[in-house]
Amino acid sequence: MYKETRYLTAGDRALTVEYGNEISEDISNKVRSMMVALELNKIEGVIEIVPTYRSLIIHYNPLNIKYDNLVSELKLLESKLKDISLPEPEVIEIPTLYGGEYGADIGNVAQYNGITVEEVIKIHSSKEYLIYMLGFTPGFPYLGGMDEKIATPRLKVPRTKISKGSVGIAANQTGIYPIDSPGGWQLIGKTPLKLYEPNREVPILLKAGNYIKFIPISEEQYKTIEKDANDGCYEYSTYIKKREERV
């Protein structure tokens, strides 16, 4: 984490508030605190706030607020972050069918790490993963906390199409493809849940600062949940993560 927050120009209509150059929960908490502060203290001219691993990108209208004035407002908020109380994070359970046609690369992950497929599933589904940010495609979660025992390099040749709901591993990260898209991650499973649904009241299911818990399911369970998700009647399982258990 930097000793002092950096305020950087990002074109003529945006600026970046940067807290460090690494992926860490401390930096993530600073990002979240600043985002909450901005939501509570509306600054005239601010149009959109985009959180990342280690920074916030703030889009603004320069006709309503000048860059220097915006930086001054942000620094004032920065001095009050200690008074910001972050909401307790939720953990959302993501039912996942591992292996077979749903996770074609799970054997690669097992072989690369010298373990069995069953061990890959056990290790991958044993963690609660912090959602650091969303990006790449609408609702794609960048997660922290994956066990190094299943870390595996990306595919040498990316696929031109990966179906939505696919769960993958790339190096020491894991994530879920919310829509059909190209990609080079090692696919280990698939969830029937819809991470992105444009016609839903809240189109993106996941939220930065919350957590994910993968739950292994059978093919029969997958098809049942898929039908419920398509019909809009699936009941999501969530719980509050205890403070002492956070990684």
C-alpha positions in Angstrom: 0.0 0.0 0.0 1.3 3.5 -0.8 2.1 5.8 2.0 0.0 8.5 0.3 -2.9 8.1 -2.1 -2.2 8.9 -5.7 -4.5 11.1 -7.8 -3.9 10.5 -11.5 -5.5 11.9 -14.6 -7.3 9.4 -16.8 -8.2 11.6 -19.8 -10.2 14.8 -19.6 -13.3 13.3 -18.0 -11.9 10.9 -15.4 -9.3 10.5 -12.7 -7.8 7.5 -10.8 -7.5 7.3 -7.1 -4.8 4.7 -6.5 -3.9 3.1 -3.2 -1.1 0.6 -4.0 0.4 -1.7 -6.6 -0.5 -5.1 -5.3 -3.6 -7.2 -4.7 -4.5 -7.2 -1.0 -7.5 -7.1 1.3 -6.2 -4.0 3.0 -6.1 -2.1 -0.3 -9.5 -3.5 -1.3 -11.0 -2.2 2.0 -9.6 1.3 1.2 -11.2 1.1 -2.2 -14.5 0.1 -0.8 -14.4 2.7 2.0 -13.8 5.5 -0.6 -16.6 4.1 -2.7 -19.0 4.2 0.2 -17.8 7.7 1.1 -18.6 8.9 -2.4 -22.0 7.2 -2.3 -22.8 8.9 1.0 -21.3 12.3 0.1 -22.5 13.1 -3.4 -20.0 15.3 -5.3 -21.6 17.4 -8.0 -20.3 16.4 -11.4 -19.3 12.9 -10.5 -21.0 10.5 -13.1 -19.7 7.1 -12.3 -17.4 5.3 -9.9 -15.6 2.1 -11.0 -13.7 0.1 -8.4 -10.6 -2.1 -9.3 -8.2 -4.2 -7.4 -6.2 -1.3 -6.1 -7.9 1.9 -7.2 -11.1 3.8 -8.1 -11.7 5.4 -11.5 -14.0 8.4 -11.1 -15.8 9.7 -14.2 -16.9 13.3 -14.0 -18.3 16.1 -16.1 -15.7 18.9 -16.3 -18.4 21.4 -17.0 -19.7 20.8 -13.5 -16.5 20.4 -11.6 -12.9 21.1 -12.5 -10.2 18.5 -12.0 -8.3 20.4 -9.2 -11.6 21.0 -7.3 -12.5 17.3 -7.6 -9.2 16.3 -6.2 -9.7 18.7 -3.3 -13.1 17.2 -2.6 -11.7 13.6 -2.8 -8.8 14.5 -0.4 -11.3 15.9 2.1 -13.3 12.6 1.9 -10.0 10.7 2.2 -9.3 12.4 5.6 -12.6 11.1 6.9 -12.4 7.4 5.8 -11.7 6.2 9.3 -15.3 7.2 10.1 -16.7 5.0 7.3 -18.3 1.8 8.5 -18.2 -0.9 5.7 -21.3 -3.1 5.4 -20.9 -6.7 6.6 -20.0 -8.8 3.5 -22.3 -11.5 2.2 -21.2 -14.9 1.0 -23.2 -16.2 -2.0 -23.2 -19.9 -2.6 -22.5 -20.8 -6.3 -23.7 -24.4 -7.1 -21.1 -25.8 -9.5 -20.9 -29.1 -11.5 -17.3 -30.0 -11.8 -15.5 -32.0 -14.5 -16.8 -33.9 -17.5 -18.3 -31.8 -20.3 -18.9 -29.0 -17.8 -15.2 -28.7 -16.9 -13.1 -30.1 -19.7 -9.7 -28.9 -18.3 -10.1 -30.2 -14.7 -7.8 -33.1 -15.6 -5.1 -30.6 -16.8 -5.3 -28.8 -13.4 -5.0 -32.1 -11.5 -2.1 -33.4 -13.6 -0.2 -30.0 -13.5 -0.4 -30.0 -9.7 0.2 -33.8 -9.1 -3.2 -34.4 -7.4 -6.4 -36.1 -8.3 -9.5 -34.5 -9.8 -11.4 -35.2 -6.6 -8.7 -33.2 -4.7 -9.0 -30.3 -7.1 -12.8 -30.2 -6.4 -12.3 -30.4 -2.7 -9.7 -27.7 -2.6 -11.5 -25.4 -5.0 -14.8 -25.7 -3.1 -13.3 -25.3 0.4 -12.6 -21.6 0.2 -14.7 -18.4 0.5 -13.4 -16.1 -2.3 -13.3 -12.3 -1.9 -14.7 -10.6 -4.9 -12.1 -7.9 -5.5 -13.7 -6.4 -8.6 -15.9 -7.0 -11.6 -14.7 -6.6 -15.2 -13.6 -8.0 -18.6 -17.3 -8.8 -19.4 -20.4 -7.7 -17.4 -20.3 -9.3 -14.0 -17.0 -11.3 -14.4 -15.7 -11.6 -10.8 -12.0 -11.3 -10.1 -11.5 -13.4 -6.9 -8.9 -13.6 -4.2 -7.9 -16.5 -1.9 -7.4 -19.5 -4.3 -5.2 -22.2 -2.9 -1.8 -22.3 -4.7 -2.1 -26.1 -4.7 -4.4 -25.8 -7.7 -2.8 -22.8 -9.5 -2.4 -23.6 -13.2 -1.3 -21.5 -16.2 -3.7 -20.3 -18.8 -4.3 -22.3 -21.9 -1.6 -21.8 -24.6 -4.3 -21.4 -27.2 -7.4 -19.6 -25.9 -10.9 -20.8 -26.9 -12.9 -18.7 -29.2 -16.1 -19.4 -27.2 -16.6 -20.3 -23.6 -20.2 -20.8 -22.5 -21.7 -18.6 -19.7 -21.5 -20.0 -16.2 -18.1 -21.8 -16.9 -15.8 -21.8 -13.9 -12.1 -21.5 -14.6 -8.6 -21.2 -13.3 -5.8 -19.0 -14.6 -2.5 -19.0 -12.7 -3.4 -18.3 -9.0 -6.9 -16.9 -9.8 -10.3 -18.4 -10.3 -13.4 -16.9 -11.8 -16.7 -17.4 -13.6 -17.7 -16.4 -17.2 -21.0 -14.6 -16.9 -21.7 -14.5 -20.7 -20.5 -16.5 -23.7 -17.1 -15.1 -24.6 -13.6 -16.1 -25.7 -11.1 -17.0 -23.0 -8.0 -18.8 -22.0 -8.7 -20.0 -18.5 -8.6 -23.7 -17.6 -12.3 -24.8 -17.3 -13.0 -26.9 -14.2 -16.8 -26.7 -13.9 -19.9 -24.8 -14.6 -22.7 -23.1 -12.6 -26.3 -22.9 -13.8 -26.8 -19.5 -12.1 -27.1 -16.4 -14.2 -24.4 -13.9 -13.1 -25.6 -11.5 -15.7 -29.2 -11.1 -16.8 -29.9 -7.7 -18.6 -33.7 -8.0 -18.0 -33.3 -8.6 -14.2 -34.0 -5.8 -11.8 -30.4 -6.0 -10.7 -28.6 -7.3 -13.9 -25.3 -8.2 -12.2 -25.7 -10.9 -9.5 -22.3 -10.4 -7.7 -20.9 -7.3 -5.9 -17.3 -6.3 -5.2 -16.5 -6.7 -1.5 -18.7 -9.7 -1.0 -17.6 -13.4 -1.2 -18.3 -16.5 -3.3 -18.5 -20.1 -2.0 -18.5 -22.8 -4.7 -20.8 -25.7 -3.8 -20.3 -29.0 -5.7 -23.5 -30.4 -7.2 -24.6 -33.4 -9.3 -25.8 -33.2 -12.9 -29.4 -33.8 -11.8 -29.1 -30.9 -9.4 -27.6 -28.8 -12.1 -30.5 -29.3 -14.4 -33.1 -28.5 -11.7 -31.3 -25.3 -10.7 -30.9 -24.3 -14.3 -34.6 -24.6 -14.9 -35.4 -22.6 -11.7 -32.9 -19.9 -12.7 -34.4 -19.7 -16.2 -37.9 -19.4 -14.7 -36.7 -16.7 -12.3 -37.7 -18.7 -9.2 -34.3 -19.9 -7.9 -33.7 -18.9 -4.3 -30.1 -17.8 -3.8 -28.3 -19.0 -0.7 -26.4 -16.3 1.2 -25.0 -15.7 4.6 -23.0 -13.1 6.4 -19.3 -13.7 6.7 -18.0 -13.6 10.2 -15.4 -10.9 10.8 -12.9 -13.2 12.4 -13.1 -15.6 9.4 -12.2 -13.0 6.7 -9.0 -13.6 4.8 
